[in-house]
Amino acid sequence: MSGMSGHTFKWKIENARYCGMKKNQYLRSPTWVVEEMDNTAWYLRWKYIENIICFGLGREEGSDGEESIIIYFEIAILDKCGKVIEKVVGTYKFRTCIYIDIITVLRDDAFADEESGNLSKDSLSVVCRMCKRSYVFFETAFTVARTTIKVEKRSCLLVIEDFANYFKNERSVFDISYGRRKFIRVAFFLTGDSKEVCNFEIEYLIKDLGYVFMKTYVLNAEHKLINCGESEGFCEGERKIHHFSLPMDKKFLTAKENNLLLEGALYFRFQCLYTTGISFNEIEEAGVAYIPSALKDNIASSNENFASSVQLFSSSMKDDLIPYDTCDVEIHTSDRIFVAHKKILEAKSTVFRDFFVFDLTVEGKIVAECFDVDSETMARVLSFIYTDTLVDLQWSSACQLYEASWRFGVTNLRIKCFSFLKNNLCLANARELLFLAHKYQDGNLKNVAMSCIFECQESESQMIDG
């Protein structure tokens, strides 16, 4: 990979929300080697500072290359949907065995859903781009690593009989088993004088239990679950006991208008998630972000302009060329680079519109990395954005474009794909469509697929009866 101007490292952390760390603990990425920078070895590190997530960059001890090396870097934290939460650009002189904290973000900002405000997102990614020259990322090798935090999940239902007559000196204890093993012991009791507060004491009976995330619900008389709050933290000490109080007191829970008692009993449901270590921590992919040779030759020559045009769409659309110098966006897939115009992408794609809020300009162009989208699909998406037409659409490409319409927030593309899939639906492909509908929670698409299946089954039944 000689001649590369830089390197991009993407670290995907699954179940990151449940990664709690004690003081001085940290989570470390797999090490990656940058051949373009004298085979130096690097790693990212994540730690908590109270409620702040902190990521930093380190050079591996005993790393090849010069004793000290000046690098230019760009580190961005992305949420589960790929949206940039925070980004830092800078330069630093790294010696071997040197680590620096670079970027921070509030934990709530990293995992909160914008619409609901709840901490519903559970994963995030960190992208580190680095080079030896001043932010020259035109041609870059890349490495993708994934770390999966192992999370176990348990649920149980607890019943407090005759709750209206429950007093402060009482203490109800429940043992909950998983298989033949006792898993947790739950104690319920009331505290306080004028305001009787509901408390739980959770004793975890399994070894090596680290971070625990607990959700508590009350089952009302209509058999609906009402969220009573969340609690999280480490279970420390030999007994591993965790305490928390409900935001609802006894008066609220017993009030008739709240309708929370079922025949005088109070029903609690617990959902417990706890980490048991790291199940996966490896590099998954490495390669080169490809640039057409015509463009590469122009980049190498500082006295010449860039290529007058770069092919934007698929190889079959040879007449669709867009002048490179009029474009201000580069879209990188795993094996190609596309160019486009920011204003057009903003007008047609909600995802690109949100993406452009952040300044991700490199050498005068905004770079968007879409390694999860194949080049042919990306070409078709851009073709639709510019022309509002779909060419040579087949079932497989329509399914891929339907998924891409969600990925990039292109509503008109989704509508056209929906229409094509509906008109070309049969029993042979109905299950595939049903899977797509379930994946993207598309009720209309689900109804179309289910109707096709039911109609075919009814038709077969009538033929048998006849």
Phi, psi and omega per residue, in radians:
M1 nan 0.520 3.133
S2 -1.103 2.581 -3.119
G3 1.625 -0.182 3.077
M4 -1.105 2.484 -3.138
S5 -1.624 -0.210 -3.105
G6 -2.963 -3.017 -3.117
H7 -2.531 2.458 3.091
T8 -2.054 2.213 3.111
F9 -2.062 2.179 3.100
K10 -2.004 2.183 -3.127
W11 -1.995 1.944 3.122
K12 -1.678 2.204 -3.109
I13 -2.031 1.899 -3.130
E14 -1.561 2.479 -3.067
N15 1.078 0.552 -3.077
A16 -1.103 -0.524 -3.109
R17 -1.058 -0.518 -3.083
Y18 -1.656 0.215 3.133
C19 -1.582 1.595 3.057
G20 -1.628 2.506 -3.117
M21 -2.305 2.379 3.044
K22 -1.275 3.026 3.116
K23 -1.042 2.361 3.136
N24 1.258 0.096 3.015
Q25 -1.616 2.704 3.105
Y26 -2.688 2.832 3.061
L27 -1.936 2.323 -3.042
R28 -2.069 2.443 3.132
S29 -1.345 2.872 2.944
P30 -1.061 2.651 3.116
T31 -1.398 2.410 3.048
W32 -2.147 2.576 -3.108
V33 -1.857 2.307 -3.125
V34 -1.830 1.730 -3.124
E35 -1.087 -0.627 -3.102
E36 -1.191 -0.225 -3.119
M37 -2.146 0.943 3.038
D38 1.096 0.563 3.099
N39 1.036 0.542 3.065
T40 -1.243 2.607 -3.104
A41 -1.953 2.444 -2.996
W42 -2.399 2.865 3.073
Y43 -2.683 2.726 2.990
L44 -1.845 2.686 3.134
R45 -2.403 2.470 -3.117
W46 -2.133 2.319 3.055
K47 -2.528 2.848 3.080
Y48 -1.781 2.397 2.919
I49 -2.082 1.639 -2.987
E50 0.996 -2.045 -3.098
N51 -1.738 0.415 -3.097
I52 -2.009 2.280 3.041
I53 -1.520 2.268 -3.108
C54 -2.190 2.224 3.060
F55 -2.011 2.528 3.103
G56 -2.485 2.956 -3.095
L57 -2.060 2.380 3.138
G58 -2.336 2.634 3.039
R59 -1.752 2.284 -3.020
E60 -1.118 2.467 3.069
E61 -1.119 2.352 -3.115
G62 1.323 0.266 -3.117
S63 -1.130 2.539 3.068
D64 -1.147 3.051 3.091
G65 1.638 -3.056 -3.111
E66 -1.127 2.773 3.136
E67 -1.023 -0.680 3.079
S68 -2.368 2.526 -3.095
I69 -2.493 2.325 3.083
I70 -1.572 2.178 3.111
I71 -2.182 2.666 2.990
Y72 -1.797 2.365 -3.067
F73 -2.398 2.749 3.015
E74 -2.406 2.081 3.135
I75 -2.093 2.229 -3.128
A76 -2.235 2.439 3.038
I77 -1.745 2.204 -3.113
L78 -2.007 2.509 3.080
D79 -1.432 -3.046 -3.059
K80 -1.045 -0.514 -3.105
C81 -1.574 0.024 3.127
G82 1.553 0.122 3.134
K83 -1.433 2.381 -3.134
V84 -1.248 2.137 3.106
I85 -1.586 -0.735 -3.118
E86 -2.674 2.584 3.140
K87 -2.535 2.487 3.110
V88 -2.334 2.350 3.064
V89 -2.078 2.362 -3.125
G90 -2.931 -3.031 3.093
T91 -2.452 2.636 -3.084
Y92 -2.765 2.612 3.091
K93 -1.683 1.871 -3.076
F94 -1.681 2.202 2.895
R95 -1.670 2.958 3.082
T96 -1.125 2.525 3.123
C97 1.160 0.473 3.094
I98 -1.854 2.374 3.085
Y99 -2.315 2.449 3.075
I100 -2.359 2.473 2.980
D101 -1.344 2.348 -3.012
I102 -2.117 -0.782 -2.957
I103 -2.364 2.454 -3.140
T104 -2.299 2.712 3.072
V105 -2.693 2.558 3.078
L106 -1.153 2.413 -3.127
R107 -1.001 -0.728 -3.125
D108 -1.103 -0.625 3.125
D109 -1.211 -0.529 -3.102
A110 -1.298 -0.583 -2.992
F111 -2.030 -0.055 -3.102
A112 -1.385 2.453 3.024
D113 -1.423 2.290 -3.041
E114 -1.125 -0.607 -3.073
E115 -1.357 -0.856 -3.067
S116 -1.531 -0.455 -3.075
G117 1.429 -0.126 3.135
N118 -1.427 2.739 3.104
L119 -1.418 1.349 -3.011
S120 -1.782 -0.286 3.122
K121 -1.488 2.419 -3.013
D122 -2.059 -0.092 -3.086
S123 -2.321 2.804 3.049
L124 -2.679 2.966 3.124
S125 -2.341 2.695 3.047
V126 -2.199 2.264 3.126
V127 -2.003 2.171 3.124
C128 -2.060 2.073 3.083
R129 -1.959 2.335 -3.033
M130 -2.508 2.604 3.113
C131 -2.752 2.914 -3.127
K132 -1.624 -0.396 3.090
R133 -1.746 2.933 -2.965
S134 -1.171 1.521 3.039
Y135 0.950 0.763 3.078
V136 -1.677 1.744 -3.071
F137 -2.008 0.445 -3.047
F138 -1.063 -0.786 3.130
E139 -2.179 2.152 -2.984
T140 -2.476 2.386 2.952
A141 -1.329 2.790 -3.140
F142 -2.462 2.673 3.063
T143 -2.350 2.366 3.118
V144 -2.103 2.200 3.119
A145 -2.163 2.698 3.131
R146 -2.339 2.352 3.027
T147 -2.105 2.199 3.129
T148 -1.991 2.105 3.084
I149 -1.506 2.159 -3.083
K150 -1.299 2.181 -3.112
V151 -2.165 2.211 3.025
E152 -1.746 2.583 -3.082
K153 -2.283 2.304 3.098
R154 -2.353 2.542 3.092
S155 -2.318 2.634 3.101
C156 -2.728 2.797 3.130
L157 -2.076 2.197 -3.139
L158 -2.030 2.465 -3.084
V159 -2.118 2.216 3.026
I160 -1.850 1.821 -3.103
E161 -1.251 2.585 3.068
D162 0.820 0.939 -3.000
F163 -1.129 -0.531 -3.121
A164 -1.054 -0.508 -3.129
N165 -1.775 0.342 -3.140
Y166 -1.433 2.306 -3.053
F167 -2.006 2.898 -3.054
K168 -1.146 -0.503 -3.116
N169 -1.429 -0.005 3.118
E170 -1.551 2.703 3.120
R171 -2.591 2.021 3.142
S172 -1.757 2.264 -3.095
V173 -2.108 2.313 -3.140
F174 -2.204 2.369 2.998
D175 -1.802 2.248 -3.115
I176 -1.991 2.245 -3.088
S177 -1.913 2.651 3.020
Y178 -2.156 1.854 -2.968
G179 1.213 -2.191 3.107
R180 -1.728 -0.018 -3.104
R181 -1.703 2.404 2.973
K182 -1.287 2.209 -3.015
F183 -1.706 -0.999 3.122
I184 -2.441 2.736 3.035
R185 -2.090 2.196 -3.074
V186 -1.984 2.236 3.045
A187 -2.011 2.280 3.121
F188 -1.988 2.370 3.123
F189 -2.771 2.853 3.131
L190 -1.878 2.545 3.052
T191 -2.359 2.877 3.121
G192 1.723 2.892 -3.118
D193 -1.818 -1.427 -3.103
S194 -1.210 -0.552 -3.139
K195 -2.054 1.882 -3.089
E196 -1.464 1.946 -3.064
V197 -1.629 2.389 3.098
C198 -1.481 2.265 -3.103
N199 -2.206 2.594 3.028
F200 -2.183 2.450 3.008
E201 -2.094 2.025 -3.066
I202 -1.862 2.120 3.079
E203 -1.924 2.101 -3.114
Y204 -1.600 2.204 -2.985
L205 -1.791 0.210 3.114
I206 -1.973 2.660 -3.068
K207 -1.421 2.831 3.031
D208 0.992 0.601 3.096
L209 -1.552 2.181 -3.086
G210 -1.798 -1.802 -3.069
Y211 -1.414 2.350 -3.091
V212 -2.192 2.354 3.104
F213 -2.149 2.104 -3.032
M214 -2.107 2.236 3.011
K215 -1.925 2.402 3.141
T216 -2.146 2.352 -3.141
Y217 -2.237 2.643 2.949
V218 -1.913 2.329 3.088
L219 -1.593 2.033 -3.084
N220 -1.479 -3.129 -3.059
A221 -1.147 -0.320 3.108
E222 -1.635 0.169 3.111
H223 1.122 0.564 3.046
K224 -1.870 2.499 -3.130
L225 -1.502 2.266 3.103
I226 -1.973 2.158 -3.104
N227 -1.178 2.161 3.130
C228 -1.761 -0.008 3.128
G229 2.210 2.990 -3.114
E230 -2.245 2.649 3.112
S231 -2.493 2.503 -3.114
E232 -2.607 2.764 3.113
G233 2.722 -3.113 3.128
F234 -1.581 2.537 3.013
C235 -1.714 1.813 -3.056
E236 -1.910 2.758 3.133
G237 1.585 2.903 -3.058
E238 -1.128 -0.681 -3.088
R239 -1.408 -0.357 3.117
K240 0.922 1.124 -3.104
I241 -1.834 2.395 -3.103
H242 -2.199 2.253 -3.105
H243 -1.960 2.509 2.931
F244 -2.774 2.734 -3.131
S245 -2.015 2.615 3.099
L246 -1.444 2.620 3.072
P247 -1.300 -0.119 -3.129
M248 -1.863 2.283 3.092
D249 -1.601 3.104 -3.072
K250 -1.094 -0.683 -3.121
K251 -1.042 -0.737 3.138
F252 -1.181 -0.756 -3.071
L253 -1.179 -0.518 -3.103
T254 -1.655 -0.141 -3.130
A255 -1.057 2.280 -3.049
K256 -1.075 -0.649 -3.085
E257 -1.184 -0.354 3.137
N258 -1.456 -0.300 2.992
N259 0.960 0.859 -3.069
L260 -1.843 -0.160 -3.127
L261 -1.756 2.407 3.083
L262 -1.940 1.844 -3.088
E263 0.917 0.736 3.080
G264 1.476 -0.139 -3.105
A265 -1.741 2.584 3.096
L266 -1.869 2.179 -3.078
Y267 -1.864 2.172 3.064
F268 -1.953 2.457 2.976
R269 -2.078 2.274 3.101
F270 -1.872 2.452 2.984
Q271 -2.206 1.988 -3.030
C272 -1.980 2.191 3.046
L273 -2.082 2.318 -3.117
Y274 -2.492 2.584 -3.112
T275 -1.577 2.481 3.127
T276 -2.187 0.351 3.098
G277 2.139 -2.872 -3.137
I278 -1.852 2.134 -3.128
S279 -1.614 -0.350 -3.128
F280 -2.691 2.343 3.128
N281 -2.734 1.363 -3.030
E282 -2.524 2.845 3.003
I283 -1.387 2.277 -3.085
E284 -1.770 -0.521 -3.007
E285 -2.692 2.562 3.048
A286 -2.598 2.541 -3.118
G287 -3.092 -2.789 -3.103
V288 -2.217 2.312 3.019
A289 -1.338 1.904 -2.971
Y290 -1.309 2.442 3.020
I291 -2.198 2.329 3.117
P292 -0.923 2.501 -3.045
S293 -1.055 -0.596 3.138
A294 -1.081 -0.697 3.124
L295 -1.271 -0.633 -3.130
K296 -1.085 -0.738 -3.140
D297 -1.096 -0.648 3.138
N298 -1.255 -0.597 3.100
I299 -1.135 -0.653 -3.104
A300 -1.176 -0.437 -3.120
S301 -1.785 1.919 -3.077
S302 -1.310 -0.250 -3.086
N303 -1.641 -0.054 -3.124
E304 -1.983 2.704 3.067
N305 -1.299 2.868 3.066
F306 -1.150 2.882 3.122
A307 -0.914 2.455 -3.059
S308 -1.126 -0.433 3.104
S309 -2.686 2.639 3.089
V310 -2.244 2.342 -3.105
Q311 -1.124 2.252 -3.074
L312 -1.660 -0.750 -3.005
F313 -1.764 -2.863 -3.058
S314 -1.225 2.902 -3.050
S315 -1.086 -0.369 -3.130
S316 -1.383 -0.195 -3.077
M317 -1.870 1.131 -2.964
K318 -1.203 -0.330 -3.100
D319 -1.518 -0.205 -3.065
D320 -1.565 1.434 3.132
L321 -1.974 2.430 3.124
I322 -2.063 2.255 3.137
P323 -0.981 2.226 -3.057
Y324 -1.105 -0.675 -3.033
D325 -1.283 -0.150 3.074
T326 -1.639 -0.134 -3.087
C327 -1.641 2.567 3.130
D328 -2.165 0.198 3.129
V329 -2.330 2.368 2.961
E330 -1.981 2.316 3.088
I331 -1.996 2.040 -3.078
H332 -1.722 2.138 2.907
T333 -1.798 -2.999 -3.056
S334 -1.183 -0.443 -3.078
D335 -2.360 0.104 3.121
R336 -2.572 2.826 3.027
I337 -2.159 2.228 3.100
F338 -1.887 2.664 3.064
V339 -2.080 2.620 -3.095
A340 -2.780 -3.122 -3.105
H341 -1.913 2.284 -3.089
K342 -0.993 -0.809 -3.070
K343 -1.070 -0.686 -3.132
I344 -1.216 -0.766 3.128
L345 -1.113 -0.701 3.109
E346 -1.060 -0.685 -3.072
A347 -1.257 -0.496 -3.015
K348 -1.855 -0.337 -3.016
S349 -2.253 2.112 3.110
T350 -1.201 -0.557 3.136
V351 -1.181 -0.821 3.091
F352 -1.110 -0.631 3.125
R353 -1.047 -0.770 3.098
D354 -1.193 -0.655 -3.120
F355 -1.091 -0.663 -3.067
F356 -1.327 -0.122 3.061
V357 -1.069 -0.518 -3.095
F358 -1.698 2.514 -3.121
D359 -1.447 1.733 -3.140
L360 -2.008 0.620 -3.064
T361 -1.342 2.299 3.059
V362 -2.235 2.049 -3.118
E363 0.901 0.788 3.046
G364 1.466 -0.033 3.137
K365 -2.211 2.524 3.048
I366 -1.436 2.250 -3.109
V367 -1.875 2.128 3.081
A368 -2.000 2.112 -3.116
E369 -1.667 2.095 -3.121
C370 -2.207 1.030 -3.084
F371 -1.182 -0.280 -3.129
D372 -1.491 -0.020 -3.121
V373 -2.011 2.262 3.123
D374 -1.243 2.721 -2.983
S375 -1.122 -0.670 -3.120
E376 -1.137 -0.729 3.101
T377 -1.144 -0.725 3.118
M378 -1.063 -0.706 3.116
A379 -1.092 -0.715 3.138
R380 -1.196 -0.667 3.097
V381 -1.068 -0.817 -3.140
L382 -1.161 -0.648 3.093
S383 -1.048 -0.744 3.132
F384 -1.178 -0.719 -3.139
I385 -1.029 -0.672 -3.100
Y386 -1.478 -0.559 -2.993
T387 -2.013 -0.267 -3.104
D388 1.067 0.481 3.108
T389 -2.323 2.712 3.072
L390 -2.053 2.231 -3.056
V391 -1.885 2.347 3.051
D392 0.906 0.866 -3.092
L393 -1.334 2.255 3.051
Q394 -2.069 2.999 -3.093
W395 -1.031 -0.841 -3.090
S396 -1.119 -0.760 3.141
S397 -1.210 -0.556 3.097
A398 -1.162 -0.679 3.084
C399 -1.127 -0.747 3.120
Q400 -1.121 -0.701 3.137
L401 -1.253 -0.575 3.066
Y402 -1.055 -0.798 3.098
E403 -1.114 -0.719 3.139
A404 -1.131 -0.532 3.124
S405 -1.113 -0.592 3.037
W406 -1.299 -0.707 -3.111
R407 -1.036 -0.682 -3.065
F408 -1.903 0.006 3.086
G409 1.152 0.785 3.125
V410 -1.868 1.659 -3.012
T411 -1.111 -0.775 -3.109
N412 -1.086 -0.619 3.090
L413 -1.146 -0.702 3.124
R414 -1.102 -0.715 -3.133
I415 -1.110 -0.756 -3.119
K416 -1.211 -0.667 3.097
C417 -1.155 -0.718 3.096
F418 -1.007 -0.798 -3.123
S419 -1.093 -0.755 -3.139
F420 -1.136 -0.797 -3.116
L421 -1.113 -0.691 3.121
K422 -1.118 -0.752 -3.083
N423 -1.298 -0.329 -3.104
N424 -1.984 0.379 -3.089
L425 -1.442 2.423 3.027
C426 -2.569 3.053 -3.088
L427 -1.073 -0.561 -3.085
A428 -1.147 -0.539 -3.107
N429 -1.991 0.102 -3.089
A430 -1.137 -0.633 3.141
R431 -1.157 -0.658 3.094
E432 -1.097 -0.713 3.127
L433 -1.175 -0.648 3.111
L434 -1.113 -0.654 3.084
F435 -1.113 -0.759 3.101
L436 -1.069 -0.760 -3.125
A437 -1.085 -0.725 3.126
H438 -1.175 -0.719 -3.103
K439 -1.058 -0.690 -3.071
Y440 -1.895 0.204 3.091
Q441 0.903 0.801 -3.136
D442 -1.694 1.739 -3.094
G443 -1.094 -0.675 -3.135
N444 -1.136 -0.753 3.127
L445 -1.158 -0.657 3.106
K446 -1.092 -0.769 3.136
N447 -1.080 -0.701 3.126
V448 -1.098 -0.804 -3.113
A449 -1.146 -0.776 -3.125
M450 -1.138 -0.694 3.117
S451 -1.072 -0.723 3.125
C452 -1.096 -0.775 -3.139
I453 -1.108 -0.812 -3.121
F454 -1.118 -0.736 -3.130
E455 -1.113 -0.697 3.134
C456 -1.185 -0.703 3.115
Q457 -1.139 -0.712 3.128
E458 -1.146 -0.687 3.122
S459 -1.120 -0.738 3.111
E460 -1.127 -0.674 -3.137
S461 -1.114 -0.731 3.140
Q462 -1.140 -0.645 3.129
M463 -1.156 -0.663 3.118
I464 -1.171 -0.763 3.138
D465 -1.092 -0.634 -3.126
G466 -1.260 nan nan
